Amino acid sequence: MTMSAESRVALKKLVASLQRLSASSDEQLAYLRSAGDGTCIDELALEFDDAYRGLGMLIRDGVVSSDVAEQITRLSERLDGMSGEAQEDLWDA
């Protein structure tokens, strides 16, 4: 399979965001500090949301299977359920 440059970028962003979300809390905080976000933990979810926008293209291009896409969509829905003012205590470091 030959992947377009656009798909490569989208896949790289998605994998990186998933790796950051699955990292230990110490690793997440170190990443956020290095990115200049300090303890703004919700930035991890925002990065994932940005990367998630490329999922449709990755499915269409055959880079991501429908099973994997379903799991990624479940994660997106879970993170959406953790957003908003009523949930802001979940994002404190």
VOGU-3710 file (C-alpha; in Angstrom, 3 decimals, decimal comma):
1> mtmsaesrva> 0,000/0,000/0,000  1,292/3,427/-0,915  0,285/6,073/1,557  -0,207/9,679/0,529  1,812/12,365/2,257  -1,402/13,683/3,799  -2,250/10,236/5,218  1,280/9,856/6,606  0,943/13,156/8,457  -2,526/12,240/9,751
11> lkklvaslqr> -1,340/8,826/10,920  1,718/10,290/12,616  -0,454/12,830/14,481  -2,947/10,165/15,527  -0,310/7,727/16,758  1,542/10,471/18,642  -1,638/11,652/20,359  -2,572/8,085/21,330  0,911/7,501/22,714  0,704/10,658/24,799
21> lsassdeqla> -2,738/9,740/26,142  -1,508/6,278/27,115  1,716/7,525/28,707  2,250/7,672/32,445  1,166/10,840/34,213  4,815/11,816/34,741  5,501/11,458/31,025  2,380/13,432/30,159  3,345/16,279/32,472  6,901/16,311/31,106
31> ylrsagdgtc> 5,514/16,508/27,563  3,134/19,326/28,490  5,913/21,286/30,172  8,163/20,843/27,136  5,318/22,031/24,894  4,833/25,114/27,087  1,452/24,022/28,445  2,580/23,362/32,020  -0,187/21,452/33,725  -2,981/22,087/31,227
41> idelalefdd> -3,846/18,382/30,987  -6,831/18,915/28,700  -4,327/19,830/25,978  -3,784/16,079/25,529  -7,460/15,613/24,704  -7,430/18,646/22,412  -4,448/17,245/20,520  -6,243/13,923/20,171  -9,363/15,691/18,911  -7,284/17,460/16,289
51> ayrglgmlir> -5,671/14,182/15,196  -9,049/12,390/15,246  -10,264/14,673/12,457  -7,990/12,771/10,044  -9,497/9,375/10,872  -11,991/9,432/7,996  -9,196/9,926/5,478  -7,178/7,121/7,074  -10,160/4,772/6,797  -10,846/5,814/3,211
61> dgvvssdvae> -7,203/5,281/2,266  -7,164/1,846/3,897  -4,578/2,848/6,492  -6,844/2,157/9,484  -9,262/-0,769/9,652  -12,873/-0,311/10,648  -12,235/-2,235/13,892  -9,415/0,102/14,888  -11,453/3,121/13,821  -14,305/1,964/16,049
71> qitrlserld> -12,004/1,793/19,072  -10,557/5,225/18,304  -14,085/6,608/17,965  -15,001/5,123/21,351  -12,033/6,909/22,878  -13,131/10,158/21,259  -16,634/9,732/22,654  -15,221/8,978/26,105  -13,084/12,111/26,020  -16,078/14,149/24,821
81> gmsgeaqedl> -17,971/12,897/27,878  -15,174/14,199/30,081  -15,323/17,734/28,691  -17,115/20,823/29,906  -17,097/22,892/33,064  -18,796/20,186/35,116  -15,852/17,881/34,419  -12,950/20,324/34,719  -11,689/18,726/37,936  -10,792/15,652/35,865
91> wda> -8,154/17,699/34,067  -6,234/19,020/37,076  -2,625/17,928/37,369
//
